[in-house]
């Protein structure tokens, strides 16, 4: 699967997962990257992404992971943190 298609899957997944009681969320397009056969798609509040002010950042936003071979989309887990913790890509 191409990265552009995988990113569109992640966008749709985030929109479907958004709860009514959450602030508007968006993909952090500057930090999307592929690693280990996955597209790692971080997201956060629209307000934080516009300002990059740490006081606006939502905590506990595990990245969306898209399997580039199968097209499966899901949120990452704590056990998988090693996949996105290393920011050098």
N, C-alpha and C positions, 0 to 999 in steps of 0.2 A: 504494500500500500504506500502511495506517495504521502509525503509529510503534509502537503496542503490538504489532502482528503482527511488525514488523521486529525489535523487541527480542527477541521469543520465538525468532525465527530465529537471532539472535546468541547467545542463551543455549544453544540446541541445538548450534550450531556450535562454541562453546567447549567444551562437554561432549564432543563427538565428537573434538575436537582435543587434548584433555588427554592427556598422556603419563603413564604409571605412575610415572616418576621425578620428576615435578614435584610441588610442594606443591599443595594444593587452590587452585583459581582461582575467581574470581567476577567478575561484571560490576560496574563502578564506577558504579552507578545515578545517583549525584549528578552525574556528568560526562557522561552520555549527551546528545547533542544532534544536531539535524539541520542540515546545511549542504550546499549545492551538490547537492541531490538525494540525499544519502547520510545514513543514520543512522550517526553516529560513536559507536562503543561501546567505550570503554576498559575494561580489565580488569586485575586484578593478583591477588596472593595474598590469600586470605581474611584471613590474619594482618595484612597491611599495611592492608587496607581497614577492619579493625576498629580499628586503632590510629592510622593515618595517620603512623606513625613511619617516617621516611625510611630508617632502618636496616633495616626490614623489606621495603622496596619491591623488587620484582623488576624488573630492568632488561630492556630488549629486549622489552617487551610491546607490540607494535604493535597499535593498536586494530583492532577488527573493523569492517568497513565493509559496510553493507547498502544496496544500491541500492533506493531507495524506489519506483522505477518498475517495475523488473524482478524485485525480490525476490532478487537474487543476493547471496550472502554470501561474504566473503573477508577475509583479513587485509590491512591496509594495508601499503604499502611505503615505504621510505625516500624514494623520489621523490615520494610523496604527502604527505609530512610537513606541507606548507603547508596541507593541508586541516584538520588538527586543531591545528596549532601555535598559532593565534590562539584564545585561550580566551574572548574576548568573543563572546557569542552573543546 
